[in-house]
């Protein structure tokens, strides 16, 4: 219990902000981990189903073999960066949070349209499209959850300020 809580019975704004930031970071980390695990499950499903998991990317050497470490880092790193940007932008503007959430979903889904054209077989193409969809869904979940939480906090803060004016 902080000194502010002991005096007034209410936690300070700084304590609330700090605990909500930690909670949002931990939720974001869980989302990144779950999305990475989902993509690894898709990868393993492809291996079991007999997909070649080879593609000829637009950039880089032809006949690229997709591996589990490829899937893991190419999911986790960009998604973690995107989620971190959303967390930081949310502190400044709900409008920009919404814009960047939509943009992140468009980028994730848009990039999913390209690899199937370079895939060596149809199953690999479908799996790659699915693997690009997972981060798009994760960005949407995080972005809209942050927006809902920020909107709720803004309303609570406005109600608190109005109550303070009446006193």
N, C-alpha and C positions, 0 to 999 in steps of 0.2 A: 504494500500500500504506500503510495507517495504521500508527501506532506500535504499536497493540494487535496488529495482524496480525504485525508484525515481531517482537515479543516472544514471542508465544505460538504463532504459526503459524495462528491462527484469527481471523477478523474479529470485531470487537466487535459486541455486540448492537445498539448504536446504528447502526453502519455497515450492518448487515444490514437493520435496520428502515427506514432511510432509502432504501436501494436497492430494497427491496421496495415501499415506498410509491411511489417514482418509477415502478417497473415497473407497478404496479397502475394508477396514473394514466394512463400511456401506453396501456395495454391498454384502459382505459375510454374514452379519447379516440378510439382506433381504432374501438371498438364504436359510439360515437355517430356518428362520421363514416360508417362503413359503413351503419348503419341509415338515416341521412339520405340517402345515395346510393341505397339500395334503394327508399326511398319516392319519391325523384325519378324513378327508373326506372319505378316503378308509375305515377306521374303521366304520364310521357312515353308509356308504353304506352297509357294511357287516351286521351291526345290522339290518338295514331295510330289507335287502334281506334274513334274517333268518339264517345267519351263526352262529354256536355255539360259535365261538371265544374262543374255549378251545383247549388246546394242552397239550401233555405230553412231556415236554422238556427233552433233554438228561441230563441236569443238573438241579436239583431242583425238587420240588414236582410235582407229576402227577396231571392231571386234572386242569391245571393252567387256570384261567379265564383272558383273555386279557381285559384290561380296557383302557379308553381314557388317563388317566394319564400315564399308561405304554407306550402307543404309543407315547405320547408327549415327555416324557423325554428320551425314548430309541431312538428317532429320533434326538432330538435337541442336547443332550449332546455329543454323539459320532461324530455327523456331525460337530458341532461347534469346537470340538477338532481337527478333521481332517482338517477343513478349516484353523484353526489357524496355524497348522503345515505347511500347504501349503503356507500361507502368510509369515511365518518366513523363510522357506526354499528358497522361491523365492528371498529373499534378498541376498542369498549366491550363488545360482547356478540354472540356468535354466535347466540344465541337471537333477539335483536332483528333481527339481519341476516336471519335466515330469515323472521321475521314480516313485515318490511318488503318483502322480495323478493316474497313471496306477495301482499301487499297491492298492490304496484306492478304486478304482472302482472294482478291482478283489475281495477285501475283502468284500465290500458291496454286490456285486452280489453273491459271494461264500457263504456268510452267509444266503442268501435268499434260497439256495437250501436245507438247513437243516430243518427249521421249518415245511414245508409242510408234511414231513414224520411223524411228531408228532401231526399233526392237527387232530381233531376229525371228521372233515368233509372236503370234497373237496373244498368247497367255502372258508373256513377258510384258507386252504393251499394256495389257489390262492391269497387271500388277503395278507397273510403274505409274499409270494414271491414278490408281488407287492410293499408292504411296504419296503422291503429290496432293491428293485430296485430304489426307489425314492432317497435315499441318494447316491447311486452309480452314478446316473445321475447328482445330485447336485455337487458331488465332481468333476466329469468330467467337468461340466460347469465352476466351479470356477477355477480349475487347468488350463484348456486350455485358459480361459480368462486372467488369470495371466501370463501365458506363452506368449500369444500374446502381452499383454501390456509390458512385460519385454523385449521382442524381439524388439518391436517398440522403447522403450526407449534406448536400447543398440544401435540401428541403428542411432537414433537421436543424441546420445552422440558421436558416432564415426564421424558422419558428422560434428558436432560442433567442435570436436578436429581437424579434417582435415581443416576446415575453419580457425581455430585459427592459425594453422601452416602456412597457406598461407599468413597471415597478416603480 
